[in-house]
Amino acid sequence: MFITQLNSADPDQAFPAVHKALTDPQGLLAIGGCLSPPRLLNAYRKGIFPWFNPDEPILWWSPNPRLVLLPEQLHISRSLNKTLNKNDFQLTFNHCFTDVMRACAEPRTDNAGTWISADMLQAYQQLHRMGIAHSVEAWYQQRLVGGLYGVAIGQVFFGESMFHSVTDASKVVLVHLVQHLKAWNYQLIDCQVHTPHLSSLGAQNLERQKFIALLNQYCDQPPHPTAWQTL
């Protein structure tokens, strides 16, 4: 099946309709283009995200189904609740965005994470400077041991990647984020694709058409005025 080739010089070029994404590989929609803020923001609003290895051209994806977490459906297990009650971690927002991205990019035992290339790092740093991309950090004994980053548009948070070097640190970070998002009137957290880790926290698969409908509903709705302002 034909895959749309995007023009790297035209960040406003329209994406193809998401229903045209391939089923093998699942969700591949377009190739090429650029990682400019207009291109990235347009992609997220339409349920599309970039994911590619450093030696590949930019690949754009819109998988079906889509893994999402509704803030009110966050599930905290008994063991995780015990960890939270210990208050072993200091939790912060946007204290070291670049360090979180670099930690997420480190190779892992499951061979995940290496897709965060230098170009991706530069692109999301720019979104962070614009106040659109955010990070959450977990610290233990003054050492960064867990974190996540993503993009906030309207009342939707698009999670990109997370890491941990201490047990449960990434789960604690996600709980901390979700609790704040709920208070800020966020309605949806995009988790992209299924993982047991996220499913254990309450994330569920959603048919792509329903996911797009939620984006259309919430991306243009502003969060609470204090969102990301007092952290």
HELIX and SHEET records of a PDB file:
HELIX    1   1 VAL A   18  LYS A   20  5                                   3    
HELIX    2   2 PRO A   37  ARG A   45  1                                   9    
HELIX    3   3 PRO A   71  GLN A   73  5                                   3    
HELIX    4   4 ARG A   78  LYS A   86  1                                   9    
HELIX    5   5 PHE A   97  ALA A  105  1                                   9    
HELIX    6   6 ALA A  118  ARG A  129  1                                  12    
HELIX    7   7 ALA A  169  ALA A  183  1                                  15    
HELIX    8   8 PRO A  196  SER A  199  1                                   4    
HELIX    9   9 ARG A  208  TYR A  218  1                                  11    
SHEET    1   A 4 THR A   4  LEU A   6  0                                        
SHEET    2   A 4 LEU A  28  GLY A  32  1                                        
SHEET    3   A 4 LEU A  59  TRP A  61 -1                                        
SHEET    4   A 4 PHE A  49  PRO A  50 -1                                        
SHEET    1   B 7 GLN A  90  PHE A  93  0                                        
SHEET    2   B 7 ALA A 133  TYR A 140 -1                                        
SHEET    3   B 7 ARG A 143  ILE A 153 -1                                        
SHEET    4   B 7 VAL A 156  HIS A 164 -1                                        
SHEET    5   B 7 LEU A 188  GLN A 192  1                                        
SHEET    6   B 7 ARG A  66  LEU A  69 -1                                        
SHEET    7   B 7 GLN A 204  LEU A 206 -1                                        
END                                                                             
